[in-house]
Amino acid sequence: MKTHSVQTERTKQFLKKSFVKMVHEKGYNAVTVKDIVTDAGYNRTTFYLHYQDKQDLVEELMQEMEALIQHYSMCKYKKDTPIDVMKMNNLSFDLFYFIYDHRDYFSLLLVMDTLPGIHRQLPDRLYYMFLHHFQFKYNNANTDDQHQKRYMAYGTAGVIQDWIESGFISSPAEMTMKVTSILGTFAKYFTIHYDDAQCT
């Protein structure tokens, strides 16, 4: 059984950090458990206390990042309360600050031999959130909601991809204002609905 003590979580975070570093250096398929534990300063026994194999670590890492993408996209806002797009500012989206703080992980998008499925993670999660948690008041009353949300999700992911490829040349605040400006071209305000447990 996996434990969840502070020491356990600390160890697992070190292992994940070393894994990401090794993928940058060697590519996903070439990384071994030995590479991970050597970089992290642990041994194989410690690794296997927490993970069955490399793939087990990858699955936990990607699930963790997916949950954080959702948290930092939604939980800044009071649920079921309209957000006026025109009143948003450079602190209105926490997602860009989160991505910048975890740029070692998100820069894996640029690695040729990278984590399986990582290229779909961000657009798919954004689309899921928009579809199930966001309600927009569009400037055009005839807008097809589902297709607009897919467009928004993949468009936003594309803007983030460009930002990553640029080496994060713009600040998170600048990126927030760029996306807010784009959002204002087709929506007046939005509301977000979530269960309290999703944002604790």
ROFI-96484 format. One line per 5 residues: number of its first residue (from 1); for each residue x, y negated, z of N, C-alpha, C, O, CB. Coordinates in Angstrom, 2 decimals. Each point is the difference from the previous one (the first is absolute). Glycine has a CB too. Layout:
NUM	X:Y:Z:X:Y:Z:X:Y:Z:X:Y:Z:X:Y:Z  ... .
This chain:
1	0.84:1.20:0.00:-0.84:-1.20:0.00:0.88:-1.25:0.00:0.99:-0.07:0.72:-2.82:1.32:0.51  1.45:-2.24:-2.04:0.76:-1.24:-0.06:-0.39:-0.91:1.15:-1.19:-0.22:0.26:1.37:0.42:-2.75  0.82:-0.73:3.19:-0.28:-0.93:1.08:0.07:-1.43:-0.53:0.50:-0.25:-1.09:0.43:1.88:2.78  -1.44:-2.55:-0.90:-0.08:-1.38:-0.45:0.57:-0.95:1.05:-0.52:-1.11:0.18:-1.49:1.68:-1.55  3.06:-0.16:2.05:0.64:-0.87:0.97:0.72:-1.14:-0.72:0.22:0.06:-1.21:0.04:1.87:2.82 .
6	0.10:-2.94:-0.87:0.73:-1.14:-0.58:1.30:0.48:-0.61:0.38:-0.45:-1.08:-1.41:-1.11:2.77  1.73:2.48:-1.01:1.26:0.51:-0.52:-0.21:0.78:-1.29:0.79:-0.10:-0.94:0.10:0.21:3.28  -1.96:0.68:-2.38:-0.31:0.75:-1.21:-0.24:-0.92:-1.18:0.55:0.20:-1.09:-1.53:1.61:2.49  0.17:-2.83:-1.19:-0.31:-0.93:-1.09:1.25:-0.76:-0.44:0.18:-0.28:-1.18:-2.53:0.05:2.06  3.19:-0.11:0.08:1.25:-0.69:-0.33:0.89:0.88:-0.87:0.55:-0.45:-1.01:-0.68:-0.84:3.17 .
11	0.25:2.56:-1.77:0.81:0.94:-0.79:-0.55:0.15:-1.40:0.76:-0.02:-0.98:-0.15:1.24:3.08  -1.91:-1.06:-2.21:-0.63:0.19:-1.31:0.18:-1.22:-0.89:0.20:0.13:-1.21:-1.87:1.40:2.27  1.60:-2.71:-0.47:0.21:-1.22:-0.79:1.43:-0.08:-0.52:0.23:-0.44:-1.13:-2.00:-0.73:2.48  2.73:1.58:-0.53:1.40:0.03:-0.46:0.17:0.99:-1.14:0.71:-0.29:-0.97:0.06:-0.34:3.27  -1.40:1.79:-2.20:0.08:0.99:-1.06:-0.62:-0.51:-1.30:0.55:0.21:-1.08:-0.61:1.59:2.81 .
16	-1.07:-2.47:-1.62:-0.66:-0.56:-1.18:0.85:-1.10:-0.63:0.13:-0.08:-1.22:-2.37:0.64:2.21  2.82:-1.41:-0.15:0.85:-1.07:-0.51:1.20:0.56:-0.75:0.36:-0.49:-1.06:-1.10:-0.98:2.94  1.35:2.51:-1.32:1.14:0.62:-0.67:-0.43:0.69:-1.29:0.73:-0.03:-0.99:0.38:0.35:3.22  -2.27:0.29:-2.22:-0.51:0.64:-1.21:-0.17:-1.03:-1.12:0.44:0.24:-1.13:-1.61:1.49:2.53  0.54:-2.87:-1.10:-0.19:-1.05:-1.00:1.35:-0.47:-0.54:0.16:-0.18:-1.20:-2.29:-0.55:2.34 .
21	3.08:0.52:-0.24:1.34:-0.42:-0.40:0.63:1.02:-0.95:0.61:-0.38:-1.00:-0.34:-0.83:3.18  -0.42:2.48:-1.86:0.59:1.05:-0.83:-0.66:0.09:-1.37:0.67:0.29:-1.00:-0.11:0.96:3.08  -1.85:-1.48:-2.15:-0.69:0.01:-1.30:0.54:-1.12:-0.87:0.20:0.18:-1.20:-2.28:0.80:2.25  2.31:-2.14:-0.46:0.60:-1.11:-0.75:1.37:0.39:-0.54:0.36:-0.36:-1.13:-1.62:-1.28:2.55  2.02:2.38:-0.62:1.38:0.32:-0.37:0.11:1.19:-0.95:0.84:0.01:-0.89:-0.15:-0.93:3.07 .
26	-1.56:1.94:-1.98:0.18:1.26:-0.72:-1.16:0.41:-0.89:0.15:0.83:-0.89:1.27:-0.17:2.76  -2.60:-1.26:-1.63:-1.20:0.48:-0.68:-0.70:1.04:0.84:0.64:0.76:0.73:0.41:-1.23:-2.94  -2.36:0.51:2.11:-0.82:0.85:0.86:0.40:1.47:-0.03:0.20:0.61:1.05:-2.04:-2.21:-1.41  1.96:2.16:-0.83:0.23:1.44:-0.11:1.36:0.43:0.52:0.18:1.15:0.41:-1.68:-1.16:-2.37  2.46:-0.89:1.96:1.35:0.35:0.45:0.16:-0.10:1.51:0.96:0.53:0.56:-0.11:-1.32:-2.74 .
31	-1.77:0.11:2.85:0.13:-0.19:1.45:-0.29:1.31:0.73:-0.99:0.67:-0.28:0.32:-3.09:0.04  1.54:2.78:1.17:-0.18:1.21:0.81:-0.25:-0.39:1.46:0.23:-1.14:0.41:1.25:2.45:-1.99  -1.94:-0.34:2.34:-0.16:-0.22:1.44:1.33:-0.37:0.62:0.07:-0.85:0.88:-1.99:2.47:-0.81  2.99:-0.97:-0.53:1.34:-0.31:0.52:0.35:-1.48:-0.24:0.57:-0.65:0.87:0.15:3.05:-1.29  -1.05:-2.93:-0.77:0.25:-1.41:-0.29:-0.73:-0.90:1.00:0.56:-0.97:0.51:-0.26:1.53:-2.94 .
36	-1.55:-0.21:2.69:-0.84:-0.83:0.87:0.56:-0.02:1.43:0.18:-1.07:0.59:-2.19:1.61:-2.01  2.28:0.63:1.95:0.43:0.05:1.41:1.41:-0.56:0.17:0.31:-0.59:1.04:-1.78:2.58:-0.68  2.32:-1.81:-1.35:1.36:-0.56:0.08:-0.05:-1.51:0.06:0.68:-0.62:0.81:0.22:2.59:-2.06  -1.71:-2.56:0.38:-0.12:-1.47:-0.01:-0.63:-0.51:1.28:0.39:-1.05:0.52:-0.58:1.10:-3.01  -0.81:0.69:3.00:-0.72:-0.45:1.19:0.77:0.29:1.29:-0.35:-0.54:1.06:-1.78:0.92:-2.29 .
41	3.16:0.45:1.15:0.77:0.32:1.20:-0.63:1.09:0.86:0.22:0.06:1.21:0.60:-2.38:-1.24  -1.62:3.17:-0.61:-0.63:1.12:0.72:0.52:1.32:-0.57:0.94:0.02:-0.80:-3.02:-1.42:1.27  1.45:2.50:-0.05:0.34:1.29:-0.57:-1.26:0.66:-0.56:-1.11:-0.51:0.17:3.04:0.76:1.45  -1.74:0.88:-2.29:-1.13:0.67:-0.64:-1.06:0.42:1.02:-1.20:-0.03:-0.28:2.74:0.82:-1.52  -1.09:-0.38:2.98:-0.95:0.43:1.03:-0.97:-1.11:0.34:-1.20:0.23:0.13:2.91:1.34:0.79 .
46	-1.19:-2.79:-0.78:-0.85:-1.14:0.28:-1.00:-0.23:-1.12:-1.18:-0.24:0.24:3.03:-0.79:1.10  -1.37:1.11:-2.58:-0.90:-0.18:-1.15:-1.15:0.99:0.05:-1.16:-0.37:-0.15:3.08:-0.48:-1.22  -1.58:2.13:1.58:-1.03:1.04:-0.07:-0.90:0.05:1.23:-0.99:0.73:0.01:2.56:0.56:-1.43  -1.23:-2.06:2.44:-0.93:-0.18:1.12:-1.21:-0.82:-0.43:-1.09:0.12:0.56:3.00:0.02:1.05  -1.70:-1.00:-2.64:-1.03:-0.94:-0.40:-0.62:0.29:-1.37:-1.15:-0.34:-0.25:2.33:-1.33:1.61 .
51	-0.41:2.30:-2.25:-0.47:0.23:-1.36:0.33:1.41:-0.46:1.03:0.56:0.37:-0.75:-3.00:-0.88  -1.17:3.00:-0.30:0.25:1.33:-0.55:1.10:-0.05:-1.05:0.84:0.90:-0.10:-3.22:-0.27:0.55  2.36:-1.71:-1.24:0.97:-0.16:-1.08:-0.04:-1.44:-0.49:-0.71:-0.83:0.57:0.46:3.27:-1.25  0.99:-2.74:-0.36:0.06:-1.36:-0.54:-1.38:-0.47:-0.45:-0.38:-1.15:0.23:2.74:1.55:-0.96  -3.12:0.49:0.10:-1.31:-0.37:-0.50:-0.96:-0.38:1.13:-0.84:-0.88:-0.17:1.21:2.40:-1.77 .
56	-0.23:-0.87:3.07:-0.83:-0.33:1.17:0.29:-1.42:0.45:-0.92:-0.75:0.33:0.90:3.17:0.37  1.29:-2.80:-0.68:0.37:-1.37:0.35:-0.58:-0.98:-1.01:-0.52:-1.05:0.39:2.64:1.87:0.68  -2.04:-0.49:-2.36:-0.51:-0.89:-1.05:-1.49:-0.22:0.16:-0.48:-1.13:-0.11:2.28:1.94:-1.44  -2.53:0.26:1.80:-1.46:-0.11:0.14:-0.36:-0.89:1.18:-0.91:-0.83:-0.10:0.64:3.10:-0.91  0.96:-2.10:2.13:-0.29:-0.84:1.16:0.36:-1.46:-0.27:-0.75:-0.91:0.35:1.15:2.88:1.15 .
61	0.75:-2.19:-2.13:0.43:-1.36:-0.32:-1.01:-0.69:-0.90:-0.36:-1.15:0.25:2.74:1.86:-0.02  -2.83:-0.04:-1.28:-0.93:-0.63:-0.94:-1.37:-0.22:0.62:-0.66:-1.00:-0.29:1.90:2.08:-1.59  -1.69:-0.17:2.72:-1.27:-0.20:0.70:0.09:-1.19:0.96:-0.93:-0.79:0.11:0.44:3.25:-0.30  1.62:-2.56:0.86:0.22:-1.11:0.92:0.00:-1.33:-0.75:-0.63:-0.97:0.46:1.96:2.48:1.05  -0.65:-1.58:-2.63:0.07:-1.24:-0.77:-1.37:-0.34:-0.61:-0.37:-1.17:-0.08:2.80:1.63:-0.42 .
66	-3.16:0.55:0.08:-1.33:-0.23:-0.56:-0.93:-0.61:1.06:-0.76:-0.92:-0.29:1.09:2.83:-1.31  -0.27:-1.39:2.81:-0.81:-0.54:1.09:0.39:-1.44:0.32:-0.85:-0.83:0.31:0.59:3.15:0.63  1.55:-2.61:-1.01:0.46:-1.36:0.29:-0.37:-0.97:-1.12:-0.31:-1.16:0.26:2.19:2.12:1.07  -1.84:-0.49:-2.58:-0.46:-0.84:-1.11:-1.45:-0.41:0.24:-0.36:-1.17:-0.17:1.94:2.34:-1.43  -2.39:-0.22:2.01:-1.41:-0.31:0.25:-0.13:-0.95:1.19:-0.77:-0.97:-0.05:0.10:3.20:-0.88 .
71	1.41:-1.96:2.00:-0.08:-0.85:1.20:0.35:-1.45:-0.33:-0.73:-0.92:0.37:1.32:2.91:1.06  0.52:-2.19:-2.13:0.45:-1.36:-0.27:-0.77:-0.67:-1.14:0.20:-1.19:-0.26:2.04:1.88:1.07  -3.10:0.05:-1.47:-0.88:-0.60:-1.00:-1.33:-0.43:0.59:-0.65:-0.91:-0.52:1.75:2.32:-1.21  -1.53:-0.76:2.82:-1.35:-0.21:0.51:-0.07:-0.63:1.38:-0.87:-0.83:0.25:0.24:2.75:-1.60  1.51:-1.55:2.23:-0.24:-0.21:1.42:0.30:-1.41:0.50:-0.24:-0.31:1.17:0.74:2.68:-0.89 .
76	0.01:-3.22:-1.15:0.19:-1.40:0.38:-1.34:-0.72:0.13:-0.12:-0.99:0.73:2.35:1.00:-1.90  -3.23:0.51:0.46:-1.26:-0.71:-0.14:-1.06:0.54:0.96:-0.03:1.19:0.30:0.59:-1.62:-2.69  -1.42:-0.46:2.87:-1.13:0.41:0.81:-1.01:0.69:-0.88:-0.41:-0.54:-1.03:0.79:-1.36:2.64  -0.79:3.10:-1.22:-0.86:0.78:-0.88:-1.36:-0.67:-0.20:-0.54:-0.65:0.89:1.71:2.71:-0.13  -1.69:-1.86:-1.96:-1.33:-0.48:-0.39:-0.15:-1.51:0.12:-1.10:-0.51:0.17:0.20:2.69:0.56 .
81	2.02:-2.88:-0.83:-0.02:-1.47:0.06:0.53:-0.56:-1.32:1.12:0.33:-0.40:-0.80:-0.29:2.91  -1.10:-0.87:-3.21:0.44:-0.51:-1.30:1.32:-0.79:0.09:0.18:-0.83:0.89:-2.58:0.73:-1.59  3.29:0.39:-0.23:1.27:-0.71:-0.11:-0.06:-0.86:-1.25:-0.12:0.52:-1.11:1.41:1.33:2.30  -1.21:-3.15:-1.01:-0.04:-0.94:-1.12:1.36:0.00:-0.70:1.01:-0.38:0.60:-2.75:-1.06:0.58  1.77:1.87:-2.43:1.26:0.11:-0.73:0.70:-1.35:-0.11:1.23:-0.07:0.07:-2.17:1.99:-1.36 .
86	0.19:-2.98:1.12:0.60:-1.32:-0.18:0.67:-0.52:1.27:0.79:-0.94:-0.05:-2.52:0.47:-1.68  1.42:1.07:2.87:0.60:-0.44:1.26:1.15:0.89:0.45:0.56:-0.19:1.07:-2.77:-0.73:-0.44  2.57:1.89:-1.46:1.09:0.90:0.35:1.35:-0.70:-0.18:0.12:-0.93:-0.80:-1.52:2.91:0.13  2.40:-1.54:1.43:1.32:-0.63:-0.07:1.09:1.06:-0.08:-0.28:1.18:-0.22:-0.58:-3.16:1.52  2.11:1.55:-1.12:1.12:0.94:-0.19:0.15:1.02:1.12:0.91:0.83:-0.03:0.22:-2.61:-1.23 .
91	-2.00:1.73:2.25:-0.01:1.02:1.06:-1.24:0.88:-0.08:-0.31:0.74:0.94:1.64:-2.29:0.52  -2.04:1.45:-2.57:-1.30:0.68:-0.11:0.10:1.48:-0.33:-0.96:0.74:0.22:0.03:-2.90:-0.92  2.06:2.61:0.16:0.18:1.41:-0.32:1.21:0.53:0.76:1.12:-0.44:-0.25:-2.16:0.11:-2.04  0.82:1.26:3.20:1.11:0.61:0.72:0.74:1.04:-0.85:1.14:0.35:0.30:-2.38:-0.73:1.83  0.59:0.86:-3.20:0.58:1.08:-0.78:1.37:-0.35:-0.56:0.91:0.84:0.02:-3.22:-0.12:-0.59 .
96	2.48:-1.94:0.07:1.27:-0.38:-0.60:1.11:-0.06:1.04:1.15:0.33:-0.30:-2.39:-1.62:-1.44  0.92:0.88:2.94:0.99:-0.04:1.07:0.38:1.43:0.41:1.16:0.28:0.28:-2.07:-2.49:0.53  -0.09:3.10:-0.78:0.27:1.40:0.31:0.90:0.64:-1.05:0.96:0.68:0.34:-3.18:-0.54:0.82  1.91:-0.36:-2.43:0.81:0.57:-1.08:1.44:-0.52:0.08:0.94:0.77:-0.17:-3.00:-0.58:-1.27  2.21:-1.48:1.68:1.35:-0.57:0.10:0.77:0.62:1.16:1.19:0.30:-0.12:-2.03:-2.45:-0.89 .
101	0.17:2.32:2.14:0.66:0.58:1.17:0.39:1.46:-0.22:0.89:0.52:0.67:-2.18:-2.10:0.77  0.60:2.24:-2.37:0.27:1.41:-0.31:0.47:0.15:-1.45:-0.35:0.95:-0.70:-1.39:-0.24:2.38  2.55:-1.67:-2.10:0.42:-0.02:-1.41:0.91:1.17:-0.36:0.11:0.36:-1.18:-0.31:-2.83:1.24  0.86:3.08:0.93:0.79:1.19:-0.31:-0.90:1.12:-0.51:0.36:0.71:-0.94:1.33:-1.36:2.69  -2.86:0.80:-1.15:-0.95:1.02:-0.44:-0.60:-0.38:-1.36:0.00:0.82:-0.92:-0.52:-0.25:3.32 .
106	0.01:-1.78:-2.52:-0.70:-0.38:-1.24:0.96:-0.12:-1.18:-0.42:0.12:-1.15:-1.26:-1.33:2.54  2.95:0.98:-1.13:0.99:-0.02:-1.08:0.25:1.39:-0.57:0.65:0.13:-1.04:0.40:-2.12:2.10  -1.56:3.01:-0.40:0.07:1.35:-0.57:-0.78:0.09:-1.31:0.21:0.92:-0.78:0.04:0.02:3.09  -1.14:-1.89:-2.54:-0.72:-0.06:-1.28:0.95:-0.20:-1.17:-0.34:0.32:-1.14:-1.64:-1.24:2.34  3.16:0.39:-0.94:0.98:-0.28:-1.05:0.96:1.17:-0.22:0.78:-0.02:-0.96:-0.96:-2.40:1.52 .
111	0.15:3.41:0.30:0.90:1.15:-0.10:-0.56:0.99:-1.02:-1.17:0.36:0.07:1.93:-0.67:2.33  0.07:0.74:-3.33:-0.48:0.90:-1.05:-0.49:1.32:0.58:-1.10:0.45:-0.32:2.68:-1.52:-1.29  -0.77:1.70:2.45:-0.38:1.25:0.65:-0.49:-0.34:1.40:0.76:0.04:0.97:0.94:1.32:-2.33  -2.98:-1.69:1.45:-0.53:-0.52:1.25:-1.07:0.92:0.57:-0.21:1.10:-0.52:0.70:-3.41:-0.25  -1.16:1.88:1.83:-1.00:0.82:0.67:-1.17:0.31:-0.94:-0.53:-0.91:-0.64:1.19:-0.11:2.84 .
116	-1.05:2.27:-2.29:-1.15:0.34:-0.85:-1.26:-0.73:0.44:-0.38:0.04:1.18:1.40:2.21:-1.59  -1.67:-2.92:-0.52:-1.27:-0.68:0.29:0.12:-1.41:0.51:-1.02:-0.67:0.18:0.17:2.85:0.30  2.07:-2.68:-0.25:0.13:-1.32:0.60:-0.49:-1.12:-0.93:-0.45:-1.05:0.47:2.38:1.92:0.85  -1.83:-0.66:-2.62:-0.41:-1.05:-0.93:-1.52:-0.24:0.01:-0.46:-1.08:-0.37:2.42:1.66:-1.04  -2.71:0.40:1.83:-1.46:-0.15:0.06:-0.47:-0.39:1.39:-1.17:-0.36:0.17:0.96:2.04:-1.99 .
121	1.07:-1.63:2.79:-0.43:-0.22:1.38:-0.63:-1.37:0.20:-1.11:-0.09:0.53:2.92:1.62:0.20  -1.12:-2.58:-1.13:-0.49:-1.35:0.25:-1.26:-0.32:-0.79:-0.99:-0.43:0.60:3.34:-0.26:-0.14  -2.38:0.87:-1.79:-1.24:-0.31:-0.73:-1.18:0.85:0.43:-1.12:-0.50:0.09:2.52:-0.19:-1.99  -1.17:1.97:2.16:-1.10:0.87:0.41:-0.56:-0.39:1.36:-1.21:0.02:0.20:2.24:1.82:-1.52  -0.15:-2.19:2.26:-0.47:-0.41:1.33:-0.73:-1.34:-0.06:-1.02:-0.18:0.66:2.92:1.43:0.38 .
126	-1.39:-2.18:-1.83:-0.67:-1.29:-0.15:-1.39:0.19:-0.61:-0.97:-0.60:0.45:3.20:-0.54:-0.71  -2.31:1.97:-0.77:-1.29:0.24:-0.64:-0.98:0.64:0.98:-1.17:-0.38:0.06:2.32:0.63:-2.28  -0.68:0.72:2.99:-0.86:0.64:1.00:-0.53:-1.03:0.99:-1.19:0.00:0.32:2.50:2.15:-0.57  -0.44:-3.03:0.74:-0.42:-1.01:0.97:-0.99:-0.98:-0.61:-1.03:-0.30:0.60:3.23:0.51:0.55  -1.90:-0.70:-2.35:-0.90:-0.93:-0.65:-1.38:0.62:-0.20:-1.03:-0.65:0.21:2.98:-0.43:-1.35 .
131	-1.95:2.34:0.74:-1.25:0.69:-0.31:-0.82:0.28:1.25:-1.23:-0.14:-0.03:2.34:1.16:-1.94  -0.46:-0.65:3.06:-0.74:0.46:1.19:-0.08:-1.02:1.13:-0.85:0.13:0.88:1.56:2.13:-1.50  0.15:-3.27:0.63:0.04:-0.91:1.14:-0.19:-1.48:-0.35:-0.35:-0.80:0.87:1.85:2.44:0.18  -1.29:-2.02:-2.31:-0.08:-1.40:-0.40:-1.27:-0.27:-0.79:-0.39:0.78:-0.87:2.89:-0.91:0.84  -3.12:-0.98:0.34:-1.12:-0.49:-0.80:0.33:-1.41:-0.47:0.27:-0.88:0.82:-1.94:2.32:0.46 .
136	1.63:-1.65:-2.59:0.36:-1.29:-0.59:-1.23:-0.75:-0.51:-0.93:0.61:-0.52:3.17:0.33:-0.10  -2.22:-2.23:0.78:-0.98:-0.88:-0.64:0.69:-0.57:-1.23:0.83:-0.91:0.11:-2.03:0.33:2.10  0.86:1.11:-3.38:0.69:-0.37:-1.23:-0.53:-1.31:-0.56:-1.16:-0.36:0.22:1.56:2.77:-0.70  0.46:-3.12:-0.24:-0.43:-1.22:-0.68:-1.01:0.31:-1.09:-0.91:-0.79:-0.26:3.13:-0.24:0.75  -2.07:2.18:-1.13:-0.92:0.45:-1.04:-0.91:1.07:0.59:0.46:1.08:0.38:1.22:-1.60:-2.21 .
141	-2.95:0.24:1.91:-0.96:0.91:0.62:-0.12:1.31:-0.76:-0.49:0.99:0.56:-0.75:-2.96:0.30  1.66:2.01:-2.11:-0.11:1.20:-0.81:1.25:0.89:0.04:0.09:0.97:-0.75:-1.62:-2.25:-0.72  2.46:0.96:2.34:1.24:0.77:0.09:-0.29:1.44:0.41:-0.77:0.24:0.93:2.03:-2.33:-0.35  -0.65:3.04:-1.27:-0.10:1.42:0.35:0.91:0.24:1.20:1.23:-0.03:-0.13:-1.76:0.72:-2.28  -0.06:-0.44:3.56:0.76:0.06:1.25:1.08:1.09:-0.01:1.14:-0.27:0.37:-3.17:-0.58:0.81 .
146	1.68:2.04:-1.61:0.96:1.10:0.05:1.19:-0.24:-0.91:1.14:0.22:0.38:-3.01:1.33:0.16  1.59:-2.01:-1.76:1.10:-0.24:-0.93:0.84:-1.20:0.43:1.21:-0.01:-0.18:-2.59:0.98:-1.66  0.74:-1.98:2.42:0.74:-1.16:0.48:0.95:0.41:1.13:1.13:-0.46:0.07:-3.04:-1.05:-0.72  1.43:2.37:1.53:0.84:0.44:1.12:1.17:0.85:-0.49:1.10:-0.09:0.55:-3.11:0.02:0.96  1.78:0.89:-2.51:1.11:0.77:-0.56:1.02:-0.94:-0.64:1.21:0.19:0.16:-2.75:1.79:-0.56 .
151	1.05:-2.97:-0.32:0.87:-0.99:-0.64:0.82:-0.73:1.06:1.20:-0.22:-0.16:-2.85:-0.05:-1.73  0.98:-0.12:2.98:0.68:-0.71:1.08:1.08:0.87:0.65:1.11:-0.46:0.27:-3.20:-0.87:0.14  1.75:2.59:-0.17:0.93:0.90:0.68:1.26:0.22:-0.84:1.12:-0.13:0.50:-3.05:1.25:0.65  1.74:-0.79:-2.41:1.16:0.30:-0.85:0.73:-1.28:-0.40:1.21:0.02:-0.20:-2.38:2.03:-0.65  0.43:-3.16:0.74:0.66:-1.27:-0.28:0.85:-0.45:1.17:1.13:-0.46:-0.20:-3.01:-0.15:-1.30 .
156	1.35:0.73:2.71:0.76:-0.38:1.20:1.24:0.88:0.15:1.08:-0.48:0.33:-3.20:-0.30:0.77  1.94:2.09:-1.34:1.15:0.91:0.08:1.05:-0.36:-1.04:1.19:0.12:0.26:-2.69:1.70:0.58  1.06:-2.27:-2.02:0.94:-0.42:-1.04:0.78:-1.24:0.40:1.20:-0.10:-0.26:-2.71:1.09:-1.43  0.82:-1.95:2.32:0.67:-1.20:0.49:1.04:0.37:1.06:1.10:-0.55:0.01:-3.16:-0.82:-0.48  1.71:2.31:1.35:0.93:0.44:1.04:1.20:0.73:-0.63:1.13:-0.18:0.44:-3.04:0.37:1.19 .
161	1.64:0.62:-2.65:1.08:0.70:-0.70:0.98:-1.01:-0.60:1.22:0.17:0.11:-2.77:1.77:-0.63  1.03:-2.98:-0.12:0.86:-1.05:-0.56:0.83:-0.66:1.09:1.18:-0.30:-0.19:-2.86:-0.09:-1.64  1.05:0.15:2.96:0.69:-0.62:1.14:1.16:0.88:0.47:1.10:-0.48:0.27:-3.25:-0.65:0.42  1.89:2.42:-0.59:1.05:0.95:0.41:1.13:0.01:-1.02:1.18:-0.04:0.36:-2.90:1.45:0.83  1.35:-1.36:-2.48:1.01:0.04:-1.06:0.84:-1.27:-0.03:1.16:0.02:-0.43:-2.66:1.46:-0.89 .
166	0.93:-2.59:1.78:0.74:-1.27:0.02:1.00:-0.05:1.16:0.79:-0.93:0.10:-2.75:-0.19:-1.16  1.91:2.13:1.94:0.84:-0.04:1.19:-0.61:-0.85:1.09:0.71:-0.55:0.84:1.29:0.90:-2.27  -3.34:-0.47:1.41:-0.73:-0.78:1.00:0.45:-1.46:-0.03:0.21:-0.63:1.04:-0.46:2.68:0.39  0.39:-2.57:-2.65:0.51:-1.36:-0.16:-0.94:-1.04:0.60:0.45:-1.04:0.49:0.71:1.78:-2.55  -2.46:-0.47:2.02:-0.98:-0.90:0.64:-0.23:0.45:1.43:0.15:1.18:0.32:-1.27:-1.64:-2.54 .
171	0.78:-0.47:3.08:-0.28:0.33:1.40:-1.39:0.64:0.12:-0.83:-0.17:-0.90:2.33:-1.73:1.67  -1.76:2.61:0.31:-1.36:0.52:0.22:-1.06:-1.10:-0.02:-1.11:0.21:-0.49:2.11:1.64:1.83  -0.65:-3.01:-0.80:-0.95:-1.12:-0.01:-0.31:-0.45:-1.43:-1.16:-0.28:-0.33:2.03:-0.45:2.57  0.14:0.66:-3.08:-0.21:-0.38:-1.39:-0.83:1.03:-0.74:-0.87:-0.35:-0.80:3.04:-0.87:0.83  -1.93:2.49:0.23:-0.78:1.05:-0.64:-1.45:-0.04:0.46:-0.92:0.23:-0.79:2.98:1.18:0.63 .
176	-2.26:-1.70:1.42:-1.37:-0.11:0.52:-0.76:-1.09:-0.73:-1.16:0.18:-0.37:1.94:0.62:2.62  -0.14:-1.94:-2.47:-0.67:-1.10:-0.68:-0.26:0.32:-1.47:-1.02:-0.41:-0.55:2.13:-1.18:2.12  -0.21:2.33:-2.20:-0.21:0.39:-1.40:-1.23:0.88:-0.14:-0.83:-0.22:-0.88:3.29:0.07:0.47  -2.57:1.14:1.28:-1.12:0.92:-0.08:-1.31:-0.68:0.42:-1.06:0.26:-0.57:2.63:1.66:1.02  -1.49:-2.80:0.55:-1.18:-0.76:0.40:-0.51:-0.86:-1.15:-1.21:-0.10:-0.21:2.03:0.08:2.58 .
181	0.10:-0.59:-3.11:-0.38:-0.81:-1.15:-0.69:0.83:-1.07:-0.99:-0.44:-0.59:2.92:-1.07:1.07  -1.41:2.72:-0.72:-0.63:0.90:-0.97:-1.39:0.42:0.47:-0.95:0.00:-0.77:3.22:0.83:0.07  -2.37:-0.49:1.99:-1.28:0.41:0.57:-1.06:-1.10:-0.17:-1.16:0.29:-0.27:2.38:1.16:1.92  -0.80:-2.69:-1.49:-0.93:-1.12:-0.10:-0.56:-0.22:-1.39:-0.98:-0.72:-0.16:2.20:-0.29:2.00  -0.61:1.61:-2.86:-0.50:-0.16:-1.37:-1.26:0.82:-0.25:-0.72:-0.26:-0.96:3.05:-0.18:0.21 .
186	-2.59:1.44:1.59:-1.19:0.82:-0.26:-0.86:0.29:1.23:-1.06:0.61:-0.13:2.35:0.40:-1.70  -0.86:-1.44:3.03:-0.81:0.25:1.19:-0.05:-1.23:0.88:0.97:-0.74:0.12:-0.36:3.16:-0.22  -1.78:-2.64:0.73:-0.18:-1.14:0.89:0.35:0.36:1.45:0.65:-0.77:0.70:-2.44:-0.10:-2.23  1.36:2.04:1.94:0.34:0.47:1.34:-0.14:1.51:0.04:-0.52:0.62:-0.94:-0.24:-2.80:1.98  1.22:2.77:0.06:-0.13:1.44:0.17:-0.23:0.31:1.48:0.33:-0.80:0.87:1.14:1.22:-2.88 .
191	-2.03:0.74:2.26:-0.14:0.52:1.35:0.61:1.39:0.04:0.07:0.69:-1.02:-2.18:-2.07:1.43  2.54:1.79:0.77:0.60:1.32:0.17:-0.75:0.73:1.11:-0.25:-0.56:1.07:2.52:-0.27:-1.86  -2.62:2.06:0.51:-0.63:0.82:1.04:0.93:1.18:0.33:0.53:0.66:-0.89:-2.88:-1.32:0.09  2.54:0.89:2.08:0.80:1.14:0.44:-0.45:0.43:1.38:-0.60:-0.77:0.74:2.56:-0.01:-2.11  -1.67:2.02:1.71:-0.24:0.50:1.35:1.08:-0.55:0.91:1.16:-0.11:-0.40:-2.27:2.21:-0.46 .
196	0.74:-2.44:2.08:0.97:-0.58:0.92:1.23:0.90:0.17:1.11:-0.50:0.17:-3.00:-0.65:1.02  1.70:2.45:-1.24:1.10:0.93:0.19:1.06:-0.11:-1.11:1.16:0.38:0.20:-2.75:1.15:0.98  1.19:-2.06:-2.35:0.94:-0.14:-1.10:0.96:-1.16:0.21:1.03:-0.08:-0.67:-2.74:1.06:-0.84  1.40:-1.86:2.43:0.83:-1.19:0.19:0.42:-0.19:1.44:0.12:-1.12:0.49:-1.29:0.08:-2.40  1.39:2.15:2.59:0.49:-0.10:1.38:1.52:0.18:0.01:0.62:-0.05:1.06:-2.82:0.92:-0.15 .
